[in-house]
Amino acid sequence: MGDELVTGELAVDGLMRSVAVRPPRERNAPLVVVLHGNFSASERTHARPIMYDWTSFAAHADEWGIAVAYPDGHGGCWADGRGVTTADEAGVDDVSFLCAVIDWCADRFGTAPDRTLVAGISNGAFMSHRFALEAADRVPVLAAVAGGFPAALLDIRPTHAVSAMLINGDADPIQPITGGYSRRSRANGEPRGHTLGLIETARHWQGLDRCADDGGTVTTDNSSRHTVTGGVGGTEVSAWTVFEGGHTWPGTPVPAEWADTPGSAVTLEFDAAEQIWNFAHPLLIPASTRKL
């Protein structure tokens, strides 16, 4: 179907929601759902979703045999469970919306509804955790870049094990690698929106997945990558530390106008989309094998 994006409007929970999809070449293709951070989803580069250009999923879609969906958060943000976004405060049901995106793509393009990878950055990363927790039968793999596990979701138990790839820069001032709170504090200054750090997040998913081994670590000049295997159904959890990395998507240079802002440091050692897909594609396994 080429590189042309197909747009859709979906009615979910009384709201009209939008999504753009880079269709697959073949039927029964896996679906990659890419979630933007907390900014205006209407911001486009060459009339495309911003995550189309920030990630290379679409550029590799034919090579990898995937479809790629770019849904728009309500008001430019996601109800990720931390309680700090306008979507959360409005009670938006983004889990139902993303499930509807999966169903719409399956109906329209013949994608496999049970082989979905959800990948996001920042607010989109937090939403990736929530979506994988609450729709674990449909999402075998999540990837969270610059976004730890929301503490408010710690009591939720998924129905199925989910593999997780987690990437965080150790110089990220917005999502510190050790965890922290949202910049959007309460009116009285009290912090809110607590998220776990990279190690805590990895350990939580390892516990949920019942991973059986201690894992192994690979260190490069610019990153450290610790992977634990042996989860239910063969699930895995991989935590990547980007040395001196900021609140950015590895492999994609930040726009020139952001170059001097805090947290703008980005590594070009690896392309996050490529590494996420390399991790995910052998783990897009049936829900029946991942049942907890």
C-alpha positions, 0 to 999 in steps of 0.5 A: 500500500506504499507509504501513504497514511490512512486516517480514521475517526473512531467514536469511543466513550462518547468522544471522536478519536483519531488515528493515522495508520501506515498500512501493511503490505500483507494481511495478518501483519503485526501492529505497532501502536506508537504513542506520542508524549504530552504535547499537541498531537495536531503538531505535524511535520509535513502533515504527518504525525510527529512520531512518524518522523521521530521513529523509524517504524514506518521507514522499516514497515515493509522490511519488517512486515508490520502496520504502524498506527499513530493514535492521537491523545485527547487534547494531546495527552494520554490518561496514563493512570498517574492522574496528572494529565488533562485526559486523566482528569477528564476521565478519558478511557484511553485503554478502550480507545487503543483497543478500538484502534487494534480492532479497526486496524484488524477490520480495515487492514487485516492485522493480527489483533493479538500481535500488537506491540505498543511503544511510547515516549514520556506520557506515551511510555506511561500509557504503554505500561497502562495499556499492557497491564489492562489489555495484556491478552492483546499486547504481548510486548510493550516498549517504554522510552523515558517513562517508568511504571506509574506507581498508581498502577502497582496493584493492577495484575495483568491477565497475561505475561507481557514482555517489556523493553525499557529505555531511560537516559541517566541524565533525563531531568524529566523522567529521572532514571531513579524515578520521581514525580510529575512536574505538574504538582498539586496547587499547594505544591505537593508532588503527584504522579509518582513513577518508578525508576528504571530498575524498579520498573524492570523488577516489577514487570519481571515479577508480574511475568514470573521471570525465572533467571537473573539475566545478563548485561551487555555494556557498550560505549554509550549504554548498558542493557540488562535482559531477564528471560524465563517469564511465563510463555517465554516473556522477557524484560530488558532494561536499557540505560543510556549513558548521558541520555536525556528525555529523547528517542535514541537514534533521532536527533532533536530539532535544532530549536530544542538542542539547548533545552534541559534533557535534550541529549540524545544518543545516536549509537542505536535506533530505538525503533530498530532495537525495539523491533529486534526485541519484540518480533520473536516475543509476539506470541499467542495469549494462550501461552502467556496466561497467568 
